[in-house]
Amino acid sequence: MAVVAFAQTRHRRRTDDSSEVEMLMPVLHRVLGATGLRTGDIGFTCSGSSDYLAGRAFSFTMALDGVGAWPPISESHVEMDGAWALYEAWVKLLTGQADTALVYAYGKTSPGEVRDVLTRQLDPYYAAPLWPDPVALAALQAQALIDAGETGEPELAAVAARSRGDASANPHAQLQGEIPRGEYLVRPLRVSDCPPVGDGAAAVILAAGDRARELCGRPAWIRGMDHRIEAHSLGVRDLTRSPSTRLAAERAGAFERPVDTAELHAPFTSQEIVLRRSLDLDDRVRVNPSGGALAANPVMAAGLIRIGEAAARIHRGESDRALAHATSGPCLQQNLVAVLEGEAHAR
C-alpha cells in the first residue's frame, strides 16, 4: 500500500468567507487531478473531523457534498485526526476489498474558542470540570521536562526558530520565517512555543500494488503503521516520556533501519523534545522540514498532513525512508506512527 498523492489548503487564521465544504473541495479536486482519478474510481473513502468544532451533530455528512456521494460510495468517518482515517483506509486496502482509497480531513477552528472546545476531551469527572486547556496542560508537560533536566527554554526557542525557518519554503504554512518569542502564554511556554490557531484541510490518495505504480512515478510505500494510547488520567502518566509513541514505532518497524526524515505532529516545542527521544531521532534526521505543526496546525488535519508531507518528499526524491507521526489528546495521549519508503527501499 502506498500514498500516491497529497494536497492541502493554504492554511489561514480565519476562513470566514468559506464553509467547510468550500474549503475542502479545491483540495479534493487537486488530489484527484494529481492521479487522473475521478470520484467513481475510488474504492473507499474515509474522513476525519470533529463535530465539536463544527458545533453540530454529524457535520461530516455535509462534507460529503464536496466528495460527491452519488452514485452511492463506500464511505466511513472517524471523529479524530485524519491520520486515523488513513489508518482505517490502509486496513481496508489490506483486506483486498478496494485497491484505491481517498482520505481527507479538515478543521475550521476560527468560529469558536478551540482552547475551550478541546477541554471536552478530558476525563469528565476530575479534569474536565477544572477546564484546563491544551496550552496549560502542555505547559505542565514542558515544566516537567525542565524540572527533570531534559530541556530548557533556550532549547525550546531553538525548536521554534528552526521550525518557522523551515516553513519559509512551505507555501501552505500559516506562520513562516522568524517569529518573536513573545510573552509567556502559560509559563514556561511563550507564544512562539505554541501552534497557531487556524483553518485548513488535507487529502491523500492510497493505492495498492501495481495500481500505485500506475498512478505515481515514485509511490511512498507504507512499510508499517501502528497507533497506541496511554492512560486517560494525566496524573498517572510520566509526561516527560511517550511510551505509546515508542511502542507504535516499534510495531511499525521504525527501528529496523534509520530514517532520513521525520514529520512529527508536535504542536508545542516541548513535545518535539519528548518525541525525538522516544523515536531515537538524532541530528542526522531531518525533523519537520515542512515546519510542522508549529507552522500550521489545523485541528483534525495536522496529523494527516504529517503523513502527506513525508510522502511528498519521497515522491520528489528528497527522502528514501521517512517516519510520520500523528497525535491526539492532551500531552501526546494517543500516538500513531507510519514508516514510508521510496521504491528502491521498499520491501
C-alpha positions as CSV (number, residue, x, y, z in Angstrom):
1,M,0.0,0.0,0.0
2,A,1.3,3.4,-0.9
3,V,0.5,7.1,-0.7
4,V,0.3,8.2,-4.3
5,A,-1.0,11.8,-4.0
6,F,-1.3,14.6,-1.4
7,A,-2.9,18.0,-1.3
8,Q,-3.6,20.6,1.3
9,T,-5.0,24.1,1.7
10,R,-3.1,27.3,2.3
11,H,-3.7,27.4,6.0
12,R,-5.1,30.6,7.3
13,R,-6.1,32.1,10.7
14,R,-9.7,32.6,9.5
15,T,-11.8,31.4,6.6
16,D,-14.9,33.4,7.3
17,D,-15.6,33.6,3.5
18,S,-16.0,29.8,3.1
19,S,-17.7,26.8,4.7
20,E,-16.0,23.5,5.5
21,V,-17.3,22.1,2.1
22,E,-16.0,25.2,0.2
23,M,-12.6,24.9,1.9
24,L,-12.4,21.2,1.2
25,M,-13.5,21.0,-2.5
26,P,-10.4,22.5,-4.1
27,V,-8.2,20.2,-2.1
28,L,-10.2,17.1,-3.3
29,H,-10.0,18.4,-6.9
30,R,-6.2,18.8,-6.7
31,V,-5.5,15.4,-5.1
32,L,-7.7,13.6,-7.7
33,G,-6.3,15.6,-10.5
34,A,-2.8,14.5,-9.5
35,T,-3.6,10.9,-10.2
36,G,-6.2,11.4,-13.0
37,L,-8.8,9.6,-11.0
38,R,-12.5,10.5,-10.7
39,T,-14.6,10.1,-7.6
40,G,-16.2,7.0,-9.2
41,D,-12.8,5.4,-9.5
42,I,-12.2,5.4,-5.7
43,G,-12.8,2.1,-3.9
44,F,-13.1,3.5,-0.4
45,T,-13.4,7.0,1.2
46,C,-12.7,7.8,4.8
47,S,-12.6,11.2,6.6
48,G,-11.6,12.7,9.9
49,S,-13.2,15.7,11.5
50,S,-14.9,16.8,14.8
51,D,-18.5,17.7,15.4
52,Y,-17.3,19.7,18.4
53,L,-15.5,22.2,16.2
54,A,-18.4,22.4,13.7
55,G,-20.9,22.8,16.6
56,R,-23.4,20.4,15.1
57,A,-24.0,16.7,15.0
58,F,-23.0,14.6,12.0
59,S,-21.4,17.6,10.4
60,F,-19.1,15.3,8.3
61,T,-22.1,14.3,6.2
62,M,-22.2,17.9,4.8
63,A,-18.5,17.5,3.7
64,L,-19.6,14.6,1.5
65,D,-21.2,17.1,-0.8
66,G,-17.6,18.0,-1.7
67,V,-16.8,14.4,-2.4
68,G,-19.9,13.5,-4.4
69,A,-21.8,10.7,-2.8
70,W,-24.0,9.8,-5.7
71,P,-23.9,7.1,-7.1
72,P,-23.5,5.6,-3.6
73,I,-19.9,5.2,-2.4
74,S,-18.2,3.1,0.2
75,E,-17.5,5.6,2.9
76,S,-16.5,5.9,6.6
77,H,-15.7,8.6,9.1
78,V,-13.6,8.8,12.3
79,E,-14.1,11.5,15.0
80,M,-10.3,12.0,15.1
81,D,-7.4,13.4,13.2
82,G,-7.3,12.3,9.6
83,A,-4.3,10.2,10.3
84,W,-6.6,7.7,11.9
85,A,-8.9,7.8,8.9
86,L,-5.8,6.9,6.8
87,Y,-5.2,4.0,9.1
88,E,-8.7,2.7,8.6
89,A,-8.3,3.1,4.8
90,W,-5.0,1.3,4.9
91,V,-6.6,-1.6,6.7
92,K,-9.4,-1.6,4.2
93,L,-6.9,-1.9,1.3
94,L,-5.0,-4.7,3.2
95,T,-8.2,-6.8,3.2
96,G,-8.3,-6.6,-0.6
97,Q,-11.8,-5.0,-0.6
98,A,-10.5,-2.0,-2.5
99,D,-7.4,-1.0,-4.4
100,T,-7.7,2.8,-4.0
101,A,-8.8,5.0,-1.2
102,L,-9.4,8.7,-0.7
103,V,-8.7,10.1,2.8
104,Y,-9.4,13.7,3.8
105,A,-9.6,15.7,6.9
106,Y,-10.5,19.3,7.8
107,G,-10.7,21.6,10.8
108,K,-12.3,25.0,11.0
109,T,-11.5,26.3,14.4
110,S,-11.9,30.1,13.8
111,P,-15.6,30.3,14.6
112,G,-15.1,29.3,18.3
113,E,-12.5,29.1,21.1
114,V,-10.6,26.0,20.3
115,R,-8.8,26.0,23.7
116,D,-12.2,25.7,25.4
117,V,-13.5,23.1,22.9
118,L,-10.6,20.8,23.5
119,T,-11.2,20.7,27.2
120,R,-14.1,18.4,26.4
121,Q,-11.8,15.5,25.6
122,L,-10.5,15.3,29.2
123,D,-11.7,12.9,31.9
124,P,-15.2,14.1,32.7
125,Y,-15.1,13.5,36.4
126,Y,-11.8,15.0,37.6
127,A,-10.1,17.0,34.9
128,A,-12.8,18.5,32.6
129,P,-14.6,20.3,35.4
130,L,-11.4,22.3,36.0
131,W,-11.3,23.4,32.3
132,P,-7.5,23.1,31.8
133,D,-7.0,23.9,28.2
134,P,-4.3,22.3,25.9
135,V,-1.8,25.1,26.4
136,A,-2.0,24.9,30.2
137,L,-1.5,21.1,30.0
138,A,1.3,21.4,27.5
139,A,2.9,23.9,29.9
140,L,2.7,21.3,32.7
141,Q,4.5,18.9,30.4
142,A,7.2,21.5,29.5
143,Q,7.8,22.3,33.1
144,A,8.1,18.6,33.9
145,L,10.8,18.4,31.2
146,I,12.7,21.4,32.6
147,D,12.5,20.1,36.1
148,A,13.9,16.8,35.0
149,G,16.8,18.5,33.3
150,E,15.7,17.2,29.9
151,T,15.4,20.6,28.2
152,G,15.4,24.4,28.9
153,E,13.8,27.5,27.5
154,P,16.8,28.1,25.1
155,E,16.3,24.6,23.6
156,L,12.6,25.3,23.2
157,A,13.3,28.6,21.5
158,A,15.7,26.8,19.1
159,V,12.9,24.3,18.1
160,A,10.6,27.2,17.4
161,A,13.1,29.1,15.3
162,R,14.1,26.1,13.2
163,S,10.5,25.1,12.5
164,R,9.3,28.5,11.5
165,G,12.5,29.0,9.4
166,D,11.9,25.7,7.5
167,A,8.3,26.8,7.0
168,S,9.6,29.7,4.8
169,A,9.9,27.2,2.0
170,N,6.4,25.8,2.5
171,P,3.8,27.8,0.6
172,H,1.0,26.2,2.7
173,A,2.3,27.3,6.1
174,Q,0.3,29.7,8.2
175,L,3.4,31.1,10.0
176,Q,6.7,31.5,8.2
177,G,10.2,32.9,9.0
178,E,11.4,34.5,12.2
179,I,8.7,34.8,14.8
180,P,9.3,36.8,18.0
181,R,9.4,34.7,21.2
182,G,6.7,36.9,22.6
183,E,5.4,36.9,26.2
184,Y,4.6,33.9,28.3
185,L,1.3,32.4,27.3
186,V,1.4,29.9,30.2
187,R,4.8,29.5,31.8
188,P,7.2,28.2,30.7
189,L,5.6,28.3,27.2
190,R,5.8,31.6,25.3
191,V,3.7,32.5,22.3
192,S,6.3,31.1,19.8
193,D,6.3,27.7,21.6
194,C,2.7,27.2,20.8
195,P,0.9,26.3,17.5
196,P,-1.1,28.9,15.5
197,V,-4.9,28.6,15.5
198,G,-6.2,28.3,12.0
199,D,-8.4,26.6,9.4
200,G,-7.3,24.1,6.9
201,A,-7.9,20.8,5.1
202,A,-5.8,18.0,3.5
203,A,-6.4,14.9,1.4
204,V,-4.4,11.8,0.5
205,I,-4.9,9.0,-2.0
206,L,-3.8,5.5,-1.2
207,A,-3.4,2.7,-3.8
208,A,-2.3,-0.9,-3.7
209,G,0.4,-2.8,-5.6
210,D,0.7,-2.2,-9.4
211,R,-2.2,0.3,-9.2
212,A,0.0,2.6,-7.1
213,R,2.8,2.4,-9.7
214,E,0.3,3.3,-12.4
215,L,-0.8,6.4,-10.5
216,C,2.5,7.8,-9.2
217,G,6.1,7.9,-10.5
218,R,7.5,7.2,-7.1
219,P,4.9,5.9,-4.6
220,A,5.5,6.3,-0.9
221,W,5.1,2.7,0.3
222,I,3.7,2.3,3.8
223,R,6.2,-0.1,5.4
224,G,4.3,-0.2,8.6
225,M,1.8,1.7,10.7
226,D,0.5,1.4,14.3
227,H,-1.2,3.5,16.9
228,R,-1.2,3.2,20.7
229,I,-2.9,5.1,23.6
230,E,-1.9,6.0,27.1
231,A,-3.9,6.4,30.3
232,H,-6.7,8.9,30.2
233,S,-5.7,10.3,33.6
234,L,-2.8,12.7,33.3
235,G,-1.9,12.1,37.0
236,V,-0.8,8.5,36.4
237,R,1.5,9.4,33.4
238,D,5.1,10.4,33.2
239,L,4.7,13.5,31.0
240,T,8.4,13.5,30.1
241,R,8.1,10.2,28.3
242,S,5.8,8.9,25.5
243,P,5.8,5.1,25.7
244,S,2.8,4.8,23.4
245,T,4.8,6.6,20.6
246,R,7.8,4.3,21.1
247,L,5.6,1.2,21.1
248,A,3.8,2.3,17.9
249,A,7.1,3.0,16.3
250,E,8.4,-0.5,17.2
251,R,5.3,-2.2,15.8
252,A,5.5,-0.1,12.6
253,G,9.2,-1.2,12.1
254,A,10.7,2.3,12.6
255,F,13.8,0.9,14.3
256,E,14.6,-1.7,11.7
257,R,16.7,0.8,9.7
258,P,17.4,4.5,10.1
259,V,15.1,7.1,8.6
260,D,16.3,10.2,6.9
261,T,13.2,12.3,7.5
262,A,10.7,12.6,10.3
263,E,7.5,14.6,10.2
264,L,6.4,14.9,13.9
265,H,3.0,16.2,15.0
266,A,4.4,18.2,17.9
267,P,2.1,21.2,18.4
268,F,4.3,22.5,21.2
269,T,8.1,22.9,21.2
270,S,8.4,20.8,24.3
271,Q,6.6,17.9,22.7
272,E,9.2,17.7,19.9
273,I,11.8,17.1,22.7
274,V,9.7,14.2,24.0
275,L,9.1,12.7,20.6
276,R,12.7,12.9,19.5
277,R,13.8,10.9,22.5
278,S,11.0,8.4,22.2
279,L,11.9,7.8,18.5
280,D,15.7,7.9,18.8
281,L,16.0,10.7,16.4
282,D,19.4,12.3,16.2
283,D,20.8,15.2,14.3
284,R,21.2,13.1,11.1
285,V,17.4,13.0,10.7
286,R,15.7,16.0,9.1
287,V,12.9,16.8,11.5
288,N,9.8,18.7,10.2
289,P,11.3,20.1,7.0
290,S,7.8,21.4,6.3
291,G,7.8,23.5,9.5
292,G,5.5,21.0,11.3
293,A,2.5,21.9,13.5
294,L,4.3,25.0,14.8
295,A,3.9,26.5,11.3
296,A,0.3,25.3,10.7
297,N,-1.9,23.2,13.0
298,P,-5.4,22.8,11.6
299,V,-7.1,20.6,14.2
300,M,-8.2,17.2,12.8
301,A,-5.9,17.6,9.7
302,A,-2.4,18.3,11.1
303,G,-1.6,14.6,11.7
304,L,-2.7,13.6,8.2
305,I,-0.6,16.5,6.9
306,R,2.5,15.0,8.6
307,I,1.9,11.7,6.6
308,G,1.3,13.7,3.4
309,E,4.4,15.9,3.8
310,A,6.6,12.8,4.4
311,A,5.1,11.1,1.4
312,A,5.5,14.2,-0.8
313,R,9.3,14.2,0.0
314,I,9.5,10.6,-1.2
315,H,7.5,11.5,-4.3
316,R,10.0,14.3,-5.1
317,G,13.0,12.1,-4.4
318,E,14.1,14.2,-1.4
319,S,13.7,11.2,1.0
320,D,14.1,7.5,0.8
321,R,12.8,6.4,4.2
322,A,10.6,8.7,6.3
323,L,8.7,8.5,9.6
324,A,5.4,10.3,10.1
325,H,3.8,10.8,13.4
326,A,0.3,12.0,14.5
327,T,-1.1,12.7,18.0
328,S,-4.5,13.2,19.5
329,G,-5.5,14.2,23.0
330,P,-3.7,16.2,25.7
331,C,0.1,15.9,26.2
332,L,0.6,13.3,23.5
333,Q,-2.0,10.9,24.9
334,Q,-2.6,8.9,21.7
335,N,0.0,8.4,19.0
336,L,0.2,7.0,15.5
337,V,3.5,6.2,13.7
338,A,3.9,5.3,10.0
339,V,7.0,4.4,8.1
340,L,7.2,5.3,4.4
341,E,9.8,4.2,1.9
342,G,10.6,5.0,-1.8
343,E,10.6,2.3,-4.4
344,A,14.3,1.4,-4.2
345,H,14.0,0.8,-0.4
346,A,10.6,-0.8,-0.1
347,R,10.3,-4.5,0.7
